[in-house]
Structure formats: C-alpha cells, structure tokens
Amino acid sequence: MVEYHAMVERTKLTQGGRIVIPVGRRKALGVEIGDEVLLRLEGGALRVYTRAEALKRAQQAVRKYVPKGVSLVEELLRERRQEAQDE
C-alpha cells in the first residue's frame, strides 16, 4: 500500500497566487488555517515547511559541526557571563 504523503495530488493556483493545500496534506504537516509556513524553491519544485521542521533541519545541519557533549547554549551563556564581568 502506498502511503498518503507519497502520493501526488493536483491543486490549482487561484486568484492572487493562492494554492490550496488539501486537508490531508495539512493534517500530515500538522498545520491549520492561519498557521505560518515556509516556502523554498528547490530545482523547480516548491517545498512547504512548518517552522518546527525548518528549525529541526537547521539544528541537524549545525549538529554535524558541534563535538559530542558540547552545548552551544552553555558556551554562549559562559561567554556572556564573562563579557558582563569584564565590563
């Protein structure tokens, strides 16, 4: 059986450049009417991301460059505390 999210659906571009995202796709993304989504053009395809998904992808990209056991938050806090002491 083919999973729903792997299926291709057809929709139309309406007046004002609007594209309707079918209800099944909105549910799969976890978005509701009025939610903000991010759009990215990738090689002729338009990708729709939730803010949570974009954040997750950004974190994964950065994580590759951070040694295991290192907390960037802790490093930043330590630097800010040091800067405050130096003032």
C-alpha positions, 0 to 999 in steps of 0.5 A: 500500500502506498502511503498518503504523503507519497502520493501526488495530488493536483491543486490549482493556483487561484486568484492572487497566487493562492494554492490550496493545500488539501486537508490531508496534506495539512493534517500530515504537516500538522498545520491549520488555517492561519498557521505560518509556513515556509516556502523554498524553491528547490530545482523547480519544485516548491517545498512547504515547511512548518517552522518546527521542521525548518528549525529541526533541519537547521539544528541537524545541519549545525549538529554535524559541526558541534563535538559530542557533549558540547552545548552551544547554549552553555558556551554562549551563556559562559561567554556572556557571563564573562563579557558582563564581568569584564565590563 
